[in-house]
Amino acid sequence: MQQIFWGYNIMKNSSISYFIIGMLSINSCIEIKTNLMSMALDMGLPMATQMASSAANQFISEEQQAIFADLQSELTSTTNALKAWSEQQKELVQKQTDATGQFFSSQMETIQNAQASAQQQAQAESDYLFQNLSLQQPAKSFVSLNSASSFDQLFTSGIMATPTHPFTWYNILGIGDWVYDPISNSFWQNQAIPFPAADPDPKKQATAIDLLSTNNIFVEYYPSQKPYTISGSLTLYKATYPFFTGIMFNKTRWISGNQEGEHQCRLLGIYATSATTAGIYFAEQYKLSDQDLQKNPVMVPVQIPLAQIMNGSIKQLAPISAQSMNALSSGPVTFQFSISTSPTEVAFKIWNSTETEPAQATLLKNLDPDFYLYHTLGFISPGAASEWKLIAPTDLVFSAQALSNFKNKVFPPKP
């Protein structure tokens, strides 16, 4: 029993021991756990704090990164926008610079073209003037041309500048200021070259009239059909009394050394010593016979048409009204003319353009048929500034194409 009790005691004691041990163990565990928890707290709190801080830092970093990314995106967008704006401004400035440069370049080119055009026009005008100048400007005396070579030189240099045409116009001695104007398609005597004072010496007076007669231009013409009519208009702009302005026709050709041939023609026109004496006159050149010269040795053998009119040996065919002559003081006066010529007869009309054309022509008969061998015609205007337009013969009228080409030559078109 003792053994059992001992054993029981042992068991009891053992159990207690075990209980105690167990309790001790539990307490130890609790202590250990407590210690562990304390250690864990001691260790975990910083770790937790560190982890929380790390998480917070990570959160803050992510927020910063997001904000930075947004800022970076905005910065990139702003940079791109500024870059695009800069490029646009640069392109705009370049375009404006190019446009300004092109404008100035265009203006400079326009100025250069205008200068070149002005130089070309000045050169053309200079060439035109020189083409109308003879070797003597003006010639002191036509009778000084006593050699055939002088005649040839003057004839060659006396070609006028006109549109291209089969027939050539000449201004041999350049007395006065004769030009052709393509704008009006007419011939102009721009100066009213006054008559010289009368000389009591018939030969000197004849020489002076001889020089006056060279104030003319002419075209060496041969008609395509006969008989033919010469028609056109004469406009007076200024007159110094006395004056004569008229049409030369059936004029001989220019022959070197033939001084008589220069005035050998039929002459019809207006002569006036005052506004009240103006009238229409006609004359043919003729040569005095030996008997006439014996009777009056001081007379000039060859009586040129203008001299006959001026010395009164030719009668007036019809008057020109003083009203027409007085109208010159306020403006130009225009006359129309029509001349039909044949070997022995000439029929003509001359009338103020403000008046009615005469129904009948004045007929001149018994003329020298030898004049009809030649058909050179021209205009003469000593003492008057005048303009001449030729309507017929039509084969003497410049074509529209020739006139256009000449205009472009004298007045080059602007570029």
Summary of the structure (lengths in Angstrom):
residues: 415
radius of gyration: 59.8
end to end distance: 153.8
largest distance: 224.2
contacts: 1128
relative contact order: 0.12
helix: 47%
strand: 21%
